[in-house]
Amino acid sequence: MTTGLDLAATSDDDRYFRHSGRRWRKTDPSIPEPIRARLVSHLGRGRSGVRNSKNDDDDGVALRAARATVQLAKEGLGERGAAWWDQSPQERRARWERALEELDRLADGPGGR
């Protein structure tokens, strides 16, 4: 499923983008589109949860859960955690599979989907 690209040879222009004066890590380009779409969907739900939880009066439980979802999705996408260009194809695949498994479990749990 991975492309087998030699991502270690990518330049900083391929690894990062700038927004509002900050440098942000790009998504791992070797992630297959259906997997990337699922991770981005979880990321969007997590971000929405962060916004919506600010109105909740639950001692920050919803906010912590939403932030954990965002963190896991960004790790799965390769935007946080170990740099994707330093990982082998097997490590990259394991990263996004682990993130999706956990995200799906969280989404199906109490308060999920």
MOWODA-V146483 format. One record per backbone hydrogen bond with DSSP energy under -0.5 kcal/mol. CO is the residue of the C=O (numbers start at 0). NH is the residue of the N-H. Records with the same first field share a line. If there is no record, write none. Layout:
CO->NH, NH
This chain:
4->6
5->8
6->9
10->13, 14
11->15
14->25
16->23
18->21
21->18, 23
23->16
27->30
31->34, 35
32->36
33->37
34->38
35->39
36->40
37->41
38->42
39->43
40->44
41->45
42->46
43->47
44->48
45->49
46->50
47->51
48->52
49->53
50->53
51->54
52->55
57->60
59->63
60->64
61->65
62->66
63->67
64->68
65->69
66->70
67->71
68->72
69->73
70->74
71->75
72->76
73->77, 78, 79
74->77
76->27
77->83
82->85
83->86
87->91
88->92
89->93
90->94
91->95
92->96
93->97
94->98
95->99
96->100
97->101
98->102
99->103
100->104
101->105
102->106
103->107
104->108
105->108
106->112
108->111
